[in-house]
């Protein structure tokens, strides 16, 4: 016993390692599903820490006493006793239970899958084509050179690259809703927009004031998460939501700025192949009437299509002194007077 | 395989330790030698032959040099010594300075110095030539210190190579040291390093003077906690294996002069240069002019050891200037007050680190003009408020870094280490360390963090 007292830290380490590894192992197909790791190099407990980082606590696992209330709502003492963990923990299994029946209803895994899929597809394209063709007779608008007053009623939404543009682009009259690490999944969740010294969500900020132009550039931080399809789904939904919130604004969807060749060649995730694939899809969102696609890579990349090495230290962000290139590029992409719609009317 | 990685801490190390403890005493060196070679092979398989060759060549030269103790030192010994040193430093020179090699073999700067010390000590008769190839190999390649030191003298571990045992208390102590070192690296160094990264990302010509100073201090703290943390981890691993690895850092930022700073920083390297360069050249016993020449040689070599690019020469020259000034007149002035020395060190040392951190000489100059904006106008697109957000984000890390640069925490820890409070403190560091290790390895962009 006395000897054991001399190695408390060793015991703590071994016990903690064992306990958290068991938790990680138990949750590997459950709450920690998103963190799958190569077990040869990474211990199971790492998933528990990653979960904690993302606000997922071990007791949220389905099958734990705390998740019981979700299944039999009033059956458990814990649920009534402790309000917070009850609904919180119950949330996970509950949504799982809900998605299952919903899932069986919608895609219908039985014989009729093909026909169902087929109708859905054609319906989709018809409506899309229909609105564009019949609803508006406006001609596509063209890009023209403008001066800096163009940005007086502009809002920029984005990640750290847009933060750089805010800090070093010298566009003092424009509004910026951007933060480091922003991505399409957190766009509407986080209160990252500062309006009159108060932090609010993007939806609230875009409701509070109307703008003439919305510049949107996002998509590099989430390259390691989900697929291009899941990314585009969120991205397109975000553009739709911006359209609704800013009915009078033109929306620029900006291609994701590429990385240098050094970075691109060495990184399995954050490389220009992946950026190119995403940008191709983002470009498809443009209708050249309300939504325009612009790609700053035209101005900051070399002939091989990689971000120029002399513009960046970390292979990802422009030097503070180089944001002028981006600003000049944006100035060349003003939208001409709505001559098209004038003719139509 | 760096120490601060899951594959080392929770895969290689536990497996190795289990095998090591189960091995009978007479095979322990062999297991450690083999384990170290495996450790090196995982890191850089292509140069493992170079490491093995280094052990073999120096083993043979040392044995030839001292076949029997009565032989003494003669021409033969001198020739053998020179040949061995030419081999050792020739390879280091080839890989580091000749420009023919594309990359530097892992740890070569450290193990070359270590084996050179051994062969010189054998020549000097300070230690007998090791008769066992395995023991010499174990000494040189021992994985706790193979990649980044500390540079251990053979005489320090000789008796442990022959006989050592690890008690449960030693293991616990080693583990605690390892954990504290890990904490220094992942809780402080890696995170405050992000601020320095941020400064480089903006570019040296576009930072405000405030941010330039914050960057210089952030880098100074990052470098200290990174390297001192690594050395602590090596020490901890050493005692888990039954070796006493020497201290490498002794609160350097508490020094009151640059020369004192360098007696507290990377102690085993300074010791090496003193023992094998400065003293043989005559040290400070041959008059003032010769002392300055000797200092010049030592610092030229120290600068070269750190790297061959031009910025390291500037770095070495700036340190040499400070040391010479101190020897000539400054020291007397600094000793007059308790405060002035500290202020001087905290002002001068971060400045010298800038020439260490920035490899482009033109950019070093620009950085100086940002630190001292009256020197010249090189600013482009400076955002005058660029320091406000970093100050908000990083002040807790600065506070932590400053606190742990003083001897206060280790003094407190020394008093409580045998009590529950000490164990809990280490356990908290472990949990936090693993947490930060998780989120930084999970996110390959931690260093950039959009």
Interface residues (C-beta under 8 A of the other chain):
Chain A: X3 X6 X7 X8 X9 X10 X12 X13 X16 X17 X35 X40 X41 X42 X43 X45 X46 X49 X50 X52 X53 X159 X160 X161 X167 X168 X170 X180 X181 X182 X220 X221 X224 X267 X269 X270 X312 X313 X314 X316 X317 X319 X320 X321 X322 X323 X324
Chain B: X6 X7 X10 X11 X168 X169 X171 X172 X175 X176 X179 X197 X200 X201 X202 X203 X205 X206 X207 X380 X381 X382 X383 X386 X420 X423 X426 X427 X430 X431 X434 X435 X438 X439 X442 X444 X445 X447 X448 X449 X450
